[in-house]
Amino acid sequence: MYPVGATSVCCAVCNAVTAVPPPGTEMAQLVCGGCHTLLMYIRGATSVQCSCCHTVNLALEANQVAHVNCGSCKMLLMYQYGARSVKCAVCTFITSVGGSTSTTDQKLNN
């Protein structure tokens, strides 16, 4: 949050200074896949780089994504529609999300 009329804002976590978008700009948010920091970005962007860990996150519109709980740690995961599985960034478990229900989830040993 920042005061009305501010031209820039300094992040309390990483001290990065970011220009404030013009009034009326539609904003969206996502959780960084690398460090789990909540990121805000201008709606319509295709990717967002985290200023804390520098991970480049894919920014999808709400109608392009779905959610599922990880089959191991139960963390809420977001994935692109059409994906057959999603890998949890927390525990690396792969949860099947599409196709046959007989597909077995796997734990990756990475």
Contacts in CASP RR format, 6 or more apart in sequence:
PFRMAT RR
TARGET T0000
AUTHOR 0000-0000-0000
METHOD contacts of the structure
MODEL  1
MYPVGATSVCCAVCNAVTAVPPPGTEMAQLVCGGCHTLLMYIRGATSVQC
SCCHTVNLALEANQVAHVNCGSCKMLLMYQYGARSVKCAVCTFITSVGGS
TSTTDQKLNN
2 9 0 8 1.000
2 20 0 8 1.000
5 20 0 8 1.000
6 20 0 8 1.000
7 19 0 8 1.000
7 20 0 8 1.000
8 17 0 8 1.000
8 18 0 8 1.000
8 19 0 8 1.000
8 20 0 8 1.000
9 17 0 8 1.000
9 18 0 8 1.000
9 20 0 8 1.000
10 16 0 8 1.000
10 17 0 8 1.000
10 18 0 8 1.000
11 17 0 8 1.000
11 18 0 8 1.000
11 51 0 8 1.000
11 52 0 8 1.000
13 37 0 8 1.000
13 52 0 8 1.000
14 51 0 8 1.000
14 52 0 8 1.000
16 51 0 8 1.000
16 52 0 8 1.000
18 51 0 8 1.000
21 27 0 8 1.000
21 42 0 8 1.000
25 42 0 8 1.000
26 42 0 8 1.000
26 43 0 8 1.000
27 40 0 8 1.000
27 41 0 8 1.000
27 42 0 8 1.000
27 43 0 8 1.000
28 40 0 8 1.000
28 41 0 8 1.000
28 42 0 8 1.000
28 43 0 8 1.000
28 44 0 8 1.000
28 45 0 8 1.000
28 59 0 8 1.000
29 38 0 8 1.000
29 39 0 8 1.000
29 40 0 8 1.000
29 41 0 8 1.000
30 38 0 8 1.000
30 39 0 8 1.000
30 41 0 8 1.000
30 48 0 8 1.000
30 57 0 8 1.000
30 59 0 8 1.000
30 78 0 8 1.000
31 37 0 8 1.000
31 38 0 8 1.000
31 39 0 8 1.000
31 78 0 8 1.000
32 38 0 8 1.000
32 39 0 8 1.000
32 50 0 8 1.000
32 52 0 8 1.000
32 53 0 8 1.000
32 55 0 8 1.000
32 57 0 8 1.000
33 50 0 8 1.000
33 55 0 8 1.000
33 57 0 8 1.000
33 89 0 8 1.000
34 50 0 8 1.000
34 53 0 8 1.000
34 55 0 8 1.000
34 57 0 8 1.000
34 89 0 8 1.000
35 50 0 8 1.000
35 52 0 8 1.000
35 53 0 8 1.000
35 55 0 8 1.000
37 50 0 8 1.000
37 52 0 8 1.000
37 53 0 8 1.000
39 48 0 8 1.000
39 50 0 8 1.000
39 57 0 8 1.000
41 48 0 8 1.000
41 59 0 8 1.000
44 59 0 8 1.000
44 61 0 8 1.000
45 59 0 8 1.000
46 58 0 8 1.000
46 59 0 8 1.000
47 56 0 8 1.000
47 57 0 8 1.000
47 58 0 8 1.000
47 59 0 8 1.000
48 56 0 8 1.000
48 57 0 8 1.000
48 59 0 8 1.000
49 55 0 8 1.000
49 56 0 8 1.000
49 57 0 8 1.000
50 56 0 8 1.000
50 57 0 8 1.000
58 80 0 8 1.000
60 80 0 8 1.000
64 80 0 8 1.000
64 81 0 8 1.000
65 78 0 8 1.000
65 79 0 8 1.000
65 80 0 8 1.000
65 81 0 8 1.000
66 78 0 8 1.000
66 79 0 8 1.000
66 80 0 8 1.000
66 81 0 8 1.000
66 97 0 8 1.000
67 76 0 8 1.000
67 77 0 8 1.000
67 78 0 8 1.000
67 79 0 8 1.000
68 76 0 8 1.000
68 77 0 8 1.000
68 79 0 8 1.000
68 86 0 8 1.000
68 95 0 8 1.000
68 97 0 8 1.000
69 75 0 8 1.000
69 76 0 8 1.000
69 77 0 8 1.000
69 95 0 8 1.000
70 76 0 8 1.000
70 77 0 8 1.000
70 88 0 8 1.000
70 90 0 8 1.000
70 91 0 8 1.000
70 93 0 8 1.000
70 95 0 8 1.000
71 88 0 8 1.000
71 93 0 8 1.000
71 95 0 8 1.000
71 105 0 8 1.000
72 88 0 8 1.000
72 91 0 8 1.000
72 93 0 8 1.000
72 95 0 8 1.000
72 105 0 8 1.000
72 107 0 8 1.000
73 88 0 8 1.000
73 90 0 8 1.000
73 91 0 8 1.000
73 93 0 8 1.000
75 88 0 8 1.000
75 90 0 8 1.000
75 91 0 8 1.000
77 86 0 8 1.000
77 88 0 8 1.000
77 95 0 8 1.000
79 86 0 8 1.000
79 97 0 8 1.000
82 98 0 8 1.000
83 97 0 8 1.000
83 98 0 8 1.000
84 96 0 8 1.000
84 97 0 8 1.000
84 98 0 8 1.000
84 99 0 8 1.000
84 103 0 8 1.000
85 94 0 8 1.000
85 95 0 8 1.000
85 96 0 8 1.000
85 97 0 8 1.000
85 98 0 8 1.000
85 103 0 8 1.000
85 105 0 8 1.000
86 94 0 8 1.000
86 95 0 8 1.000
86 97 0 8 1.000
87 93 0 8 1.000
87 94 0 8 1.000
87 95 0 8 1.000
87 108 0 8 1.000
88 94 0 8 1.000
88 95 0 8 1.000
91 107 0 8 1.000
92 107 0 8 1.000
92 108 0 8 1.000
92 110 0 8 1.000
93 105 0 8 1.000
93 106 0 8 1.000
93 107 0 8 1.000
93 108 0 8 1.000
94 105 0 8 1.000
94 106 0 8 1.000
94 107 0 8 1.000
94 108 0 8 1.000
95 105 0 8 1.000
96 103 0 8 1.000
96 104 0 8 1.000
96 105 0 8 1.000
END
